[in-house]
Amino acid sequence: MNPFSLLSFVLSSWLAFTTVAFAVESFFLIFRIQHFRLRAFLRLLPFASLGIDLFFKRLSLGDYFNPLSCASCVQKFFLEQFTPQLKEYLYSNRISLVTHLDGQIGWFSMFLLWVFCGVGLLMLSKRAVEMLLLRRQVQKLIHEAEISQRSVQSPMLRLMLQRFNVRLLESDKILIPVALAPNRILLPKENETTQEEFEAIISHELEHLRFKDPLMRLLFEATAALFWWLPLRGWINRIERDQEIASDQAIFNYGIEPHSLAEAILKVSRRSKNRTEALCFFATRTKMSMSRLKLLLGQQNCYQERQMVMATAGITFALLAILSCLFF
């Protein structure tokens, strides 16, 4: 493999991901999308752009802006303006800029390839070990847990638990509730919640299982390790936040009032004492918990005018850039 082709792929994938991520975020702001399950689904589009960039190069947005790509309007512009002789040389010999650069500094290309492969192997190995340890921890928790003796009174919630064959377990080894794939909800054994708060927690965790959120999070971690050079962590955090709020919103389907879930979040947060649990997503970071509470109580507007102005300006600039590339 030509290492400069590898560098071109890295840059193109970065541009493709960030471009689609920016478009999705701007779409949310402009059209005020408040259905958070839909938001979580649409946030998968930047990940799809990585596959398109890898297997369908002609559809890759990154190729239009990647200066190492032959299809790039950026490359054509700079070659035409600053090095017209080099452009004529490349066209007359029918070679790409990547091939030309590789022939000029082959030793650097080889060094770049070894570094890239080494970092990628290290990141994949680290993530694989973490997932293996996590799986062992989950299996141990399930093995030691007991079947919950607390009954569910809501007919709708009881019906959905039966439909998805969800088992309620209790453990004294955890402080906050956990949804475990494929069909288990693990609860703290010492539970001080009221019946309605208890059912609010179950409803929330059931929604995670219905939409395969635990499996999706493992997939996100694997993708972050595979594409280690991309800024995926912040985007994954946004997806997880949308999944949490979407599960909060769904409790209305079970006839549960939002204040019950808000009270349950406060109690769980106090019990966890800001400790980080590797398996649990019910009690999240302080800022996210406060955001969820305000949304549940109808006290927060997720959209600000300044953000909308910036998003509109950004989309306008992006459309102009793409049109200039298409007609260059």
Secondary structure, DSSP 8 states (H G I E B T S, - for coil): --HHHHHHHHHHHHHHHHHHHHHHHHHHHHHT---HHHHHHHTTHHHHHHHHHHH-GGG-THHHH-TTSTT-HHHHHHHHHH-HHHHHHHHHHT--HHHHHHHH-HHHHHHHHHHHHHHHHHHHHHHHHHHHHHHHHHHHHHHH-EE-------HHHHHHHHHTT-EEEEETT-SS-EEETTTEEEEESS----HHHHHHHHHHHHHHHHTTHHHHHHHHHHHHHHTTTS-HHHHHHHHHHHHHHHHHHGGGGGT--HHHHHHHHHHHHHHHTT---SS--SS--HHHHHHHHHHHTT---S--HHHHHHHHHHHHHHHHHHHHHHT-
